[in-house]
Amino acid sequence: MMNMTPVVKQLLIINIIFFIGAQLVPVSYEYFSMYYPESDNFRIWQVITHMFMHAPLPNFAHILFNMFALYSFGSALEHFWGGKKFLFFYISCGLGAALLHTGVNYLQLQSLLNSVSDLNLSKADLHLILNTRYESGEIIQGEVAAILKNAQCTQEQFNVLGQAAGIVQSPVLGASGAIYGLLTAFAFMFPNAQLALLFIPVPIKAKYFVPGILAIDLFLGFKGSSLFGSGGTGIAHFAHIGGAVAGFLMMLYWKKNQFNNNRWN
């Protein structure tokens, strides 16, 4: 197994520090996970910090699998690219994941809001509604309840607004988008490398494995489901796709320009 490379080691340390710090100070999830731009909790630095945050305990698998993949695939890529190029690629894939995830959320949100446009809610009222907590189908804040009553909001429209609020208020976190970019680059560079998985005993070539998991993510993203159960489980499938697409586009560009005079190191 390849030795851990310097930038991969530093990324691992940063992720572990963020993870431990978030367990000690749980409010960190509110400040460093990435919220939809219309959320009152959105901060510009979350575009970067969200990729260093992971699900809180007792969910240890989230950070464990991401960091194992970072070590396994990241070290191989950094070995060939060097630290600067690898770090640029990693962060860029994380940003690509955030961009596609937010874009899909935007389309979903607009579709929901268009279906209740006859309520004629003002921009300020809509912002308040989308940033109000919904619990058991009921709104906590009395001011929002009064707004919806005056707008003669039906139960069906109320449920739609609840779905829209869920999009605005649900944060995304984790290194998975950047990791999917690494997987794509690895398959691009080493297509015939055999990958052995814990839950699949037969080794699979990278050129088959990576497109396979991307196809599953794409299917589940549209289905709104999870591979391991019925109903959504909070997995940001389109963030995975976004990281992979960003990685693939950069690999194509670098392959096309691999003989030019631009060098990273």
C-alpha positions in Angstrom: 0.0 0.0 0.0 1.3 3.4 -0.9 2.7 5.7 1.8 0.6 8.6 2.9 1.6 11.8 1.0 2.0 15.2 2.7 -1.1 17.0 1.5 -3.3 14.0 2.1 -1.9 13.8 5.6 -2.7 17.5 6.2 -6.2 17.1 4.9 -6.8 14.1 7.2 -5.6 16.1 10.2 -7.8 19.0 9.3 -10.9 16.8 8.9 -10.2 15.0 12.2 -9.7 18.4 14.0 -13.0 19.6 12.6 -14.7 16.3 13.6 -13.5 16.4 17.2 -14.2 20.1 17.5 -17.7 19.7 16.3 -18.4 16.9 18.9 -17.1 19.2 21.6 -19.0 22.3 20.3 -22.1 21.0 18.5 -23.1 24.5 17.4 -20.2 24.2 15.0 -22.5 22.3 12.7 -24.7 25.4 12.3 -21.7 27.6 11.4 -19.6 25.3 9.2 -22.0 23.0 7.4 -23.3 24.6 4.1 -26.9 25.9 4.0 -28.9 27.0 1.0 -28.1 30.7 0.3 -31.7 31.8 1.2 -31.2 30.3 4.7 -30.7 32.6 7.7 -27.9 30.2 8.7 -25.9 30.6 5.4 -22.4 32.1 5.6 -20.0 32.5 2.7 -17.2 30.5 4.3 -19.5 27.4 4.5 -18.7 26.8 0.8 -15.3 25.7 1.9 -15.8 24.5 5.5 -18.7 22.1 4.7 -16.2 19.7 3.0 -14.3 19.3 6.3 -17.4 18.6 8.4 -18.9 15.1 8.9 -22.0 13.6 10.6 -21.9 13.7 14.4 -21.4 10.6 16.6 -22.6 7.9 16.8 -22.4 8.0 13.0 -18.7 7.3 12.7 -18.9 5.6 9.3 -19.3 8.9 7.4 -15.8 10.3 8.3 -14.2 6.8 8.4 -15.1 5.9 4.8 -14.3 9.4 3.5 -10.9 9.5 5.1 -10.1 6.0 4.1 -10.9 6.9 0.5 -8.9 10.1 0.8 -5.9 8.1 2.0 -6.3 5.3 -0.6 -7.0 7.3 -3.7 -5.6 10.7 -2.8 -2.1 9.4 -2.0 -1.8 7.8 -5.4 -2.9 10.9 -7.2 -0.7 13.3 -5.1 2.2 10.9 -5.8 1.9 11.6 -9.6 0.7 15.2 -9.5 2.5 16.8 -6.6 0.9 18.6 -3.7 -0.2 21.8 -5.3 -2.0 20.3 -8.2 -3.6 17.7 -6.0 -4.9 20.3 -3.5 -6.3 22.4 -6.3 -8.1 19.4 -7.7 -9.5 18.3 -4.3 -10.9 21.7 -3.4 -12.2 22.3 -6.9 -14.1 19.0 -6.8 -15.6 20.0 -3.4 -16.7 23.3 -4.9 -18.2 21.5 -7.9 -20.1 19.3 -5.6 -21.5 22.3 -3.7 -22.4 24.0 -6.9 -24.5 21.1 -8.4 -26.1 20.3 -5.1 -27.2 24.0 -4.7 -28.3 24.2 -8.3 -30.5 21.1 -8.0 -32.0 22.5 -4.7 -32.7 25.7 -6.5 -34.7 23.9 -9.3 -36.6 21.9 -6.7 -37.3 24.9 -4.6 -38.6 27.0 -7.6 -40.8 24.1 -8.7 -42.4 23.9 -5.2 -42.8 27.7 -4.9 -44.3 28.0 -8.4 -47.0 25.5 -7.4 -48.1 27.8 -4.5 -47.6 31.1 -6.4 -51.4 31.9 -6.1 -50.9 32.6 -2.4 -49.3 35.9 -3.6 -46.8 35.9 -0.7 -44.4 38.8 -0.5 -40.7 38.2 -0.7 -40.2 39.1 2.9 -43.1 36.8 4.0 -41.8 33.9 1.9 -38.3 34.3 3.4 -39.8 34.1 6.9 -41.8 31.1 6.0 -38.9 29.2 4.5 -36.8 29.9 7.6 -39.4 28.8 10.0 -39.2 25.4 11.7 -41.8 22.8 10.8 -42.5 20.0 13.3 -45.1 17.3 13.0 -46.7 19.3 10.2 -47.2 22.4 12.3 -45.5 25.8 12.3 -44.1 27.0 15.6 -44.0 30.7 15.0 -47.4 32.5 15.3 -46.5 35.2 12.9 -46.1 32.8 10.0 -49.4 31.1 10.9 -51.1 34.4 10.6 -49.5 35.1 7.3 -50.7 31.8 5.9 -54.2 32.3 7.3 -54.5 35.7 5.7 -53.3 34.1 2.4 -56.0 31.4 2.8 -53.3 28.7 2.6 -54.8 25.2 2.1 -53.4 22.1 3.8 -51.9 20.9 0.5 -50.2 24.3 0.0 -49.0 24.2 3.6 -47.4 20.8 3.0 -45.6 22.2 -0.2 -44.3 25.1 1.8 -43.0 22.6 4.4 -41.1 20.8 1.7 -39.6 24.0 0.4 -38.6 25.0 4.0 -36.9 21.6 4.3 -34.7 22.4 1.3 -33.7 25.8 2.7 -33.1 24.6 6.2 -31.2 21.3 5.5 -27.4 21.7 5.5 -25.0 19.6 3.5 -21.6 18.5 4.9 -18.8 16.1 4.2 -15.9 15.4 2.0 -17.8 13.0 -0.3 -18.1 15.4 -3.2 -14.3 15.9 -3.3 -13.8 12.2 -2.7 -15.9 11.4 -5.8 -13.7 13.7 -7.8 -10.7 11.7 -6.6 -12.4 8.4 -7.6 -13.1 9.8 -11.0 -9.5 10.9 -11.5 -8.2 7.6 -10.3 -10.4 5.7 -12.7 -9.3 8.1 -15.5 -5.6 7.5 -14.7 -5.7 3.8 -13.7 -8.8 2.4 -15.4 -7.7 -1.3 -15.0 -6.8 -1.0 -11.3 -8.6 -3.7 -9.3 -10.8 -2.3 -6.5 -11.8 -4.7 -3.7 -14.8 -3.6 -1.7 -15.9 -4.7 1.8 -19.4 -5.6 0.7 -18.4 -7.0 -2.8 -15.8 -9.7 -2.4 -14.9 -9.8 -6.2 -12.4 -7.1 -7.3 -13.8 -4.7 -9.9 -11.8 -2.6 -12.3 -11.9 1.1 -11.6 -13.3 1.9 -15.1 -16.4 -0.1 -14.2 -16.7 0.6 -10.5 -16.7 4.4 -10.7 -19.3 4.7 -13.5 -21.4 2.1 -11.6 -21.5 4.0 -8.3 -22.2 7.3 -10.2 -25.1 5.6 -12.0 -26.5 4.5 -8.7 -26.1 8.0 -7.2 -27.8 9.5 -10.2 -30.7 7.1 -9.9 -31.1 7.5 -6.2 -30.8 11.3 -6.5 -33.8 11.4 -8.8 -35.6 8.8 -6.8 -34.9 10.6 -3.5 -34.1 7.3 -1.9 -31.1 5.4 -0.4 -29.4 2.2 -1.4 -29.8 0.8 2.1 -33.5 1.6 2.8 -36.7 3.1 1.7 -37.1 6.8 1.8 -34.4 9.5 1.9 -31.6 9.3 4.4 -30.1 12.7 3.9 -27.5 11.6 1.4 -26.5 14.4 -1.0 -26.4 12.3 -4.2 -26.1 15.2 -6.5 -23.2 16.6 -4.5 -21.4 13.3 -5.3 -22.3 13.7 -9.0 -21.1 17.3 -8.9 -17.7 16.3 -7.5 -17.3 13.6 -10.1 -18.3 15.9 -13.0 -15.9 18.6 -11.8 -13.1 16.0 -11.6 -13.9 14.5 -15.0 -13.8 17.9 -16.7 -10.5 18.8 -15.1 -9.0 15.5 -16.1 -10.2 16.0 -19.7 -8.7 19.5 -19.8 -5.4 18.4 -18.3 -5.1 15.5 -20.7 -5.7 17.8 -23.6 -3.0 20.2 -22.4 -0.6 17.8 -20.9 2.2 18.7 -23.2 2.0 22.5 -22.8 4.5 24.6 -20.9 2.3 25.1 -17.8 3.6 23.2 -14.8 2.5 23.1 -11.2 5.8 22.4 -9.5 
